[in-house]
Amino acid sequence: MPRSAPNSLLLHDLPTQAPESMSKAEGLKATEYLRTEIDELQARLYAENRRSVLVVLQGMDASGKDGLIRRVFQGLNPQGIRVHAFKEPTDEELAHDFLWRVHAQVPRRGMIQVFNRSHYEDVLITRVLGLVDAAEARRRFTDINAFERALQNAGTTLLKFYLHVSEAEQRRRLEERVSDPSKQWKYEAGDEAKARQWPAYRRMYEAVFRHCNPASCPWHIVPADQNWYKAYYVIKALRDTLLHMNPQYPASPLGHKLPKKGLELARIRATPAAKPV
């Protein structure tokens, strides 16, 4: 499995496909096993109600963020998971600092929160479109690092994933949005223009990896040309993180007053209900 991103990298030097050492069948089987482990760990995290996990997903258009969320989190208890997709800011959101709308969506204790795009859009698309200059971007990098430290200090573990899809695979998926009726709803008029801006987006992502990549929450560069491997990578990283956190079921608030098994419990069950007054 590829390592987390170093502070200086060039995306075109990194793989976008699964390693040859793993087959699709092996990856799918491992993913299902890992999901069963996460199911138990998620239940413990929710019951413990002390800490939380924030999963940040970023990637070029057609890198497969929506499908990844479905593949990784299907079958898990929806009570303990929330997903939020950050769209173009509203007028109300633009009237505040750029992190205002993000802070409102961070996970409460016991939850796994998924950001489909995130606060990093404010140092990516804003720079590509020329809405933010280099000086403002540097200030925002500082603010983002402080924001993420504050979340960690409050008990939130961050997992940041960049879904690294090749230009050729992105082009194929964008063409599917035109030719495949089941995917035409995803098509947007600006898809082709964004694809042509690939080099600019790549440079902005590389700047993010240089400035917002602390050891406490590094970026994971995920080979994303094959959906099965992308899901395996993310679910394994999530499982490993939850194992390290080792959440525990809390003790009963009743403590020593819990009824004993057998006769005492049977006596409680057999006690007739009080008659209504």
C-alpha positions in Angstrom: 0.0 0.0 0.0 1.4 3.4 -0.9 2.6 5.6 1.9 1.1 8.9 3.0 2.2 11.9 1.0 5.6 13.4 1.6 5.7 17.2 2.0 7.2 17.5 -1.5 5.9 15.4 -4.4 4.8 15.5 -8.0 1.6 13.7 -8.7 2.6 12.5 -12.1 5.3 10.5 -10.5 2.8 8.5 -8.3 0.8 5.4 -9.4 -2.9 5.6 -10.2 -3.4 1.8 -10.4 -3.4 -1.0 -7.9 0.0 -2.8 -7.3 0.5 -5.9 -9.3 0.9 -7.9 -6.1 -2.9 -7.7 -5.4 -5.6 -9.1 -7.6 -9.1 -7.8 -7.8 -10.5 -11.0 -6.2 -8.1 -10.6 -3.3 -9.0 -6.9 -2.9 -12.7 -7.5 -2.9 -12.4 -10.4 -0.4 -10.2 -8.3 1.9 -12.6 -5.3 1.7 -15.6 -7.5 2.9 -13.6 -8.8 5.8 -12.4 -5.3 6.8 -15.9 -4.1 6.7 -17.0 -6.7 9.3 -14.2 -5.4 11.6 -15.2 -1.8 11.1 -18.8 -2.7 12.0 -17.7 -3.7 15.5 -15.3 -0.9 15.9 -17.9 1.7 14.8 -20.3 0.3 17.4 -17.7 0.7 20.1 -16.9 4.3 19.0 -20.5 5.3 19.0 -21.2 3.7 22.4 -18.0 5.2 23.9 -19.2 8.7 22.8 -15.8 10.4 23.6 -14.0 10.7 20.3 -14.8 10.9 16.5 -13.3 10.4 13.1 -13.4 12.8 10.1 -12.8 11.3 6.7 -11.8 13.9 4.1 -12.2 12.9 0.4 -10.7 15.0 -2.3 -9.9 14.3 -6.0 -10.4 15.5 -9.5 -13.8 15.4 -11.1 -14.7 11.7 -11.9 -12.2 10.4 -9.4 -15.1 8.4 -7.8 -15.8 10.0 -4.5 -19.5 9.1 -4.5 -18.9 5.5 -5.4 -16.2 5.2 -2.8 -18.5 6.3 -0.1 -21.0 3.7 -1.1 -18.5 0.9 -1.4 -16.8 1.6 2.0 -19.8 2.4 4.2 -22.5 0.2 2.8 -23.9 -2.1 5.5 -22.6 -0.1 8.4 -24.9 1.3 11.1 -26.1 4.6 9.6 -26.8 5.9 13.1 -23.1 6.4 13.5 -22.1 7.8 10.1 -22.8 11.2 8.4 -21.8 12.3 5.0 -21.7 15.9 3.9 -20.9 17.1 0.3 -19.6 20.7 0.0 -21.1 22.4 -3.0 -20.5 26.0 -4.3 -20.9 28.3 -1.3 -24.2 30.1 -0.7 -24.4 33.9 -0.3 -24.8 33.4 3.5 -21.6 31.2 3.6 -19.6 33.7 1.5 -20.5 36.4 4.1 -18.4 34.5 6.7 -14.9 33.3 6.8 -14.2 30.3 4.6 -14.1 27.8 7.5 -17.5 28.9 9.0 -19.6 26.5 7.0 -17.1 23.7 7.6 -17.0 23.9 11.3 -20.8 23.4 11.4 -20.3 20.0 9.8 -17.5 18.5 11.9 -18.4 15.2 13.7 -20.0 15.1 17.1 -18.5 12.6 19.6 -19.0 9.0 18.7 -19.5 9.7 15.0 -17.7 9.0 11.7 -18.1 12.0 9.5 -17.3 11.9 5.7 -16.5 15.1 3.8 -17.2 14.7 0.1 -14.9 17.6 -0.9 -14.0 19.8 2.0 -12.4 23.0 3.3 -9.6 22.3 0.8 -11.8 23.5 -2.0 -11.1 27.0 -0.8 -7.4 26.6 -1.7 -8.0 24.6 -4.9 -10.8 25.8 -7.2 -10.6 29.3 -5.8 -6.9 29.5 -6.9 -7.5 27.8 -10.3 -10.3 30.4 -11.0 -8.1 33.3 -9.8 -10.4 34.2 -6.9 -7.6 33.8 -4.3 -4.0 34.9 -4.8 -0.8 33.2 -3.5 -0.7 35.4 -0.4 -4.2 34.7 0.6 -3.7 31.0 -0.1 -0.7 31.0 2.4 -2.9 32.6 5.1 -5.6 29.9 4.4 -3.1 27.1 4.7 -2.2 28.4 8.1 -5.8 28.7 9.1 -6.5 25.1 7.9 -3.6 23.7 9.9 -4.8 25.5 13.0 -8.4 24.3 12.4 -7.3 20.7 12.0 -5.2 20.9 15.2 -8.2 22.2 17.1 -10.3 19.3 15.9 -7.6 16.9 17.0 -7.3 18.6 20.4 -11.0 18.1 20.8 -10.8 14.3 20.1 -11.3 14.0 16.4 -9.0 11.9 14.3 -8.6 13.0 10.7 -8.1 10.8 7.7 -7.3 12.7 4.5 -7.5 11.0 1.1 -6.7 12.3 -2.3 -8.1 10.0 -5.0 -5.4 9.9 -7.6 -7.0 9.2 -11.0 -5.1 9.3 -14.3 -6.0 11.8 -17.0 -6.9 8.9 -19.4 -9.2 7.3 -16.8 -10.8 10.6 -16.0 -11.5 11.2 -19.7 -13.1 7.8 -20.0 -15.3 8.4 -17.0 -16.4 11.8 -18.3 -17.3 10.3 -21.7 -19.4 7.7 -19.8 -21.4 10.6 -18.4 -22.5 11.4 -22.0 -22.9 7.8 -23.4 -24.3 5.9 -20.4 -27.9 6.7 -19.5 -27.4 5.6 -16.0 -24.6 8.2 -15.5 -25.9 11.1 -17.6 -27.4 12.7 -14.5 -23.8 13.3 -13.3 -22.9 15.4 -16.4 -22.3 19.1 -15.9 -21.7 21.7 -18.6 -18.3 22.6 -17.2 -16.9 19.0 -17.1 -14.8 19.4 -20.2 -13.4 22.8 -19.1 -12.4 21.3 -15.8 -10.7 18.4 -17.5 -8.6 20.9 -19.5 -7.6 22.6 -16.3 -6.0 19.3 -15.0 -2.4 20.8 -14.9 -3.5 23.8 -12.9 -5.5 21.6 -10.4 -2.5 19.3 -10.1 -0.2 22.2 -9.1 -2.7 23.4 -6.5 -3.0 20.0 -5.0 0.7 19.7 -4.8 0.8 23.0 -2.9 -1.8 21.6 -0.5 0.4 18.6 0.1 3.4 20.8 0.8 1.7 23.1 3.3 -1.0 21.0 4.9 0.5 17.7 5.5 1.5 17.3 9.2 2.5 14.0 10.6 -0.6 13.9 12.8 -2.9 13.9 9.8 -1.0 13.3 6.6 -2.5 13.0 3.1 -3.0 9.5 1.7 -2.5 9.5 -2.1 -4.8 6.7 -3.2 -4.4 5.0 -6.7 -8.0 5.5 -8.0 -8.1 4.1 -11.5 -9.7 0.9 -10.2 -12.6 1.3 -7.9 -12.1 -2.0 -6.1 -8.6 -1.0 -5.0 -9.6 2.5 -4.0 -12.2 1.1 -1.7 -9.8 -1.5 -0.3 -7.2 1.2 0.4 -9.6 3.5 2.2 -11.4 0.9 4.3 -8.1 -0.6 5.4 -6.8 2.8 6.5 -10.1 3.4 8.4 -9.9 0.0 10.0 -6.3 0.5 11.1 -7.1 3.9 12.5 -10.1 2.6 14.6 -7.9 -0.3 15.8 -5.3 2.2 17.0 -8.0 4.4 18.7 -9.3 1.2 20.4 -12.7 2.5 21.5 -14.4 0.7 24.3 -17.9 0.0 25.4 -18.5 2.1 28.5 -19.5 0.6 31.8 -23.2 0.6 32.8 -24.2 3.8 34.7 -25.9 1.5 37.1 -22.6 0.0 38.1 -23.0 -2.6 41.0 -26.7 -2.1 40.9 -27.1 -4.2 37.7 -29.3 -7.3 38.3 -27.6 -10.6 38.5 -28.4 -13.3 35.9 -30.9 -16.0 36.8 -33.3 -15.8 39.8 -32.9 -12.1 40.5 -33.4 -11.1 36.8 -36.3 -13.5 36.6 -37.9 -11.9 39.7 -37.6 -8.4 38.1 -39.3 -9.6 34.9 -42.0 -11.4 36.9 -42.9 -8.3 38.9 -46.4 -7.3 37.9 -46.9 -3.8 36.5 -48.6 -1.3 38.7 -52.3 -0.8 38.1 -53.2 2.4 36.4 -54.6 5.0 38.8 
